[in-house]
Amino acid sequence: MAQPTGRDPLFLALRSVPGLPAVELLASGRDSDVFVYDDGLVLRRYRDGRSAETEATIVRRPAELGYPAPSVYDSGGPDIVMARVVGPTPTSDRPGSRRSCGPATRT
């Protein structure tokens, strides 16, 4: 998993404004940064400014089909506001990771 780098211009600007609460960067990936947004929510922002609407639609679909998925509360422009889900990441079960399901799951 990529380590947070805080390359998002908004993150860099907000960090330097006196009197504003600290902006917490949770993760930084290839295309976007994820920030703590509010109690139980995160903001995912694409750094290149592209629309996040397609991703928001894709994230909403599993929940519509009855699968557990994070709720999307808002999306517009490069931003998605969604529920913060705490737990292992999809790649954390890879062999050699800190949390592995062990040999029973290997093929």
C-alpha positions in Angstrom: 0.0 0.0 0.0 1.3 3.4 -0.9 2.3 5.6 2.1 0.6 8.9 2.4 2.5 11.7 0.7 0.1 14.6 0.9 0.6 15.6 -2.7 -2.9 17.0 -3.0 -2.7 20.8 -3.3 -5.8 21.3 -1.0 -4.1 19.2 1.7 -0.9 21.3 1.4 -2.9 24.6 1.5 -5.1 23.6 4.4 -2.2 22.4 6.5 -0.7 25.9 6.5 -3.9 27.9 7.4 -3.7 29.1 11.1 -6.8 28.3 13.1 -8.1 25.5 10.9 -8.3 22.0 12.5 -5.5 19.7 11.3 -6.3 17.9 8.1 -5.5 14.2 8.4 -4.3 12.4 5.4 -5.2 8.7 5.7 -3.8 7.3 2.4 -2.3 8.3 -0.9 -2.4 6.1 -3.9 -1.5 6.3 -7.6 -4.3 8.8 -8.5 -5.9 10.1 -5.3 -5.5 11.0 -1.7 -7.9 10.1 1.1 -8.6 12.4 4.0 -10.5 12.3 7.2 -13.6 14.3 6.4 -16.0 14.2 9.3 -16.9 11.7 12.0 -17.0 8.4 10.3 -16.5 9.9 6.8 -13.6 10.2 4.4 -13.0 12.4 1.4 -11.3 10.8 -1.7 -9.9 13.4 -4.1 -8.4 12.7 -7.5 -5.2 14.8 -7.8 -5.6 15.4 -11.6 -9.1 16.9 -11.1 -11.0 14.3 -13.2 -14.6 13.5 -12.3 -15.2 11.0 -9.5 -18.8 10.3 -10.6 -17.9 7.0 -12.4 -16.2 5.7 -9.2 -19.1 6.8 -7.0 -21.5 4.9 -9.2 -19.4 1.8 -9.1 -19.0 2.0 -5.3 -22.8 2.4 -4.8 -23.7 -0.6 -7.0 -22.8 -3.5 -4.6 -24.8 -1.9 -1.8 -27.8 -1.6 -4.2 -27.4 -5.4 -4.7 -27.4 -6.1 -0.9 -23.6 -6.5 -0.5 -21.8 -4.7 2.3 -20.1 -1.7 0.9 -19.2 1.8 2.1 -22.0 4.3 1.7 -21.4 7.2 -0.7 -22.8 10.4 0.7 -21.8 12.9 -1.9 -19.7 13.2 -5.1 -18.9 16.0 -7.4 -15.9 17.0 -9.5 -12.8 15.2 -8.3 -14.3 14.4 -4.8 -16.2 11.5 -3.2 -17.4 11.6 0.4 -18.0 8.1 1.7 -18.2 6.1 4.9 -14.9 5.3 6.5 -14.5 1.5 6.7 -12.0 0.3 9.2 -10.4 -3.1 8.7 -8.0 -5.0 6.5 -7.4 -3.9 2.9 -8.0 -6.2 0.0 -4.3 -6.7 -0.4 -3.5 -7.3 3.3 -4.2 -11.0 2.9 -1.5 -11.5 0.4 1.2 -14.0 1.4 4.0 -12.2 3.2 1.7 -9.4 4.4 1.3 -8.8 8.1 -2.2 -10.3 8.1 -2.4 -13.5 6.0 -5.1 -16.2 5.9 -2.3 -18.8 5.8 -1.7 -21.9 3.7 -5.4 -23.0 3.7 -6.2 -20.3 1.2 -3.3 -20.9 -1.2 -3.9 -22.7 -4.4 
